[in-house]
Amino acid sequence: MFANKEFYLQLSSHPQNIRLVEPYVLKVKKRFNIDDEVYFNILLVLTEAVNNCILHGNQADPRKHVHIRMHPNRNALYFVVRDEGEGFNPDRLPDPTQPERLTCANGRGVFLMRQLSDTVHYSNDGRQVEISFVLD
C-alpha cells in the first residue's frame, strides 16, 4: 500500500478533470527536480492514461474514479493509474503505424504512452497501468 498521500490523486470521471493532471505532475517535477523533457513526457503520458480511464474505462461516469499513485526509487518514478471500469485487452489494440490506420483520428494514445515512457504494463484486466520514467 502506498502510504504517502502527497503523490496520490483521485479524480471523479468528469472529462474536465483531465486538466487536474498538470498541477499534479508539476508538483512531482518540483519535488524531484525533473528536467523539462522528462516532465513533458510524464505530463503527456499521464494525461493520456487519465483520459483513457475517464472516457474509455469509466465511460465518463462521475460516480466512478480514476486513481493515480506515484512512488520514486533511486533512479526512476513509478506511476500507477487505475480506473473502475470493465477493463480491456491492450494487446488487441490495432497498430496505429499500419498504413490503413495512419489517417484515423484516434487510436494512438497507448502507442504514445509506450514511446514516451520507459515501461508500460497493464494489469487487473486492463483497469490498471503501471508506467515508469527513468531519471538521469
N, C-alpha and C positions, 0 to 999 in steps of 0.2 A: 504494500500500500504506500502511496506517495504522501508523505506527511507534510511537506512544505506547501502550504496553500498559496504562497506568493506567486507561484508559477502554475496555478490551476485556474482554468476559466470554464465556466458553464454558461451556455447560451441557449435561450429558447429558440425554436426553429422558425423564427421570422426572418425572411430573406434580408431585411435591412440590418440584422445583427451581424452579417458578414463584415460590416465595417468595423466591428469591435476587435477584429483580429489585429489590425495595425497597431493600436496602442499597446496591446499585449506583447507583440513582437518587439516594439520599440523598448518596452521595459526590459525584455530579455537582452536586447542589444546593449543597452546602457549597463546593465548589471554585469555582463560578461565581456564588455569591451569588444564587441564583434565588429569586424570591418564591414564596409558598406556592401561589398559584393555578397558576402555570406548573409548579411541582413536582408538584402533584396531577394535572395534565393529562399530564405526561410519565409519571408513575407509572402512571396508568390505561392510557394508550396502549401503553406498553412491556409492561405486564403482559398486555394483550390480545394483542399481537403475539407474545410468547413463548408464551402459552397456545396460540394458533393453530398456531405452529410445532411445539410439542411434541405436541399432541393430533391435529391435522389433517395437518400437513406430515410429521412424523416418525412418526406413528402410535404415540406413546409408546414407541418402540423405544429402549431405553437405549444401544444401540450407535451411535445417531445423535446429533448435537449441534445445538444452537442457538448461533449466534454473534451477539454484539452488539458493534458498534463505534460510538463516538461521536467526532465531531470538531467543534470550535467554529470559528466565524468571528467577525467583528466584532460582529454583532448576532443571531446565531442558533446553535442547536445542531442538529447533524445526526446522526441515528442510522440505522444500517443493521442490520437484523435478518434473519438468513438461516438457513434450515433445510436439511436434506439429504434432503428428501422428493421426491415426484414432481412437485410444483408444482400450480398451479390457475390458473384464469382469473378474476380478481376482477371482471371486467365481467359475468360470468354469475351473480353472486350476486343473489338476489332482493332487492327494495327492502323493508326492514323497516318502512317507513312506510305501505305499502299496507294498506288495511283488512283484507284477508284474512290479513295477516302480523302484525297487532298483538297477537294473543293467542299467538303462537308463543313457546315457552320459550327459543329461541336464535336466532341469526342477526343480531344487532345489533352484533357486535364491530367489523367493518370500518367500518360506518357510524359508530360512536362514535369510532373512530380518526380518521376523516376530519373529524369535527366538532370534536374537541378539539386537533388539531394544525394547523399552517399548511399543510403539504403532506404527501401520502402518495402514493408512487409505487412500483408493483410492477415488478419486472424478473426476469430469469432464470426465465421461465415461472412466475412467482408464488412462487418459492422465496425471493425476497429482497424486502424492503420497506424503502424509504428514507423517513424521517419527519423533518420539520423543525419546530422551535419557535422563533419569533422572540422575542428578548429585548428588553424595553423599555429 
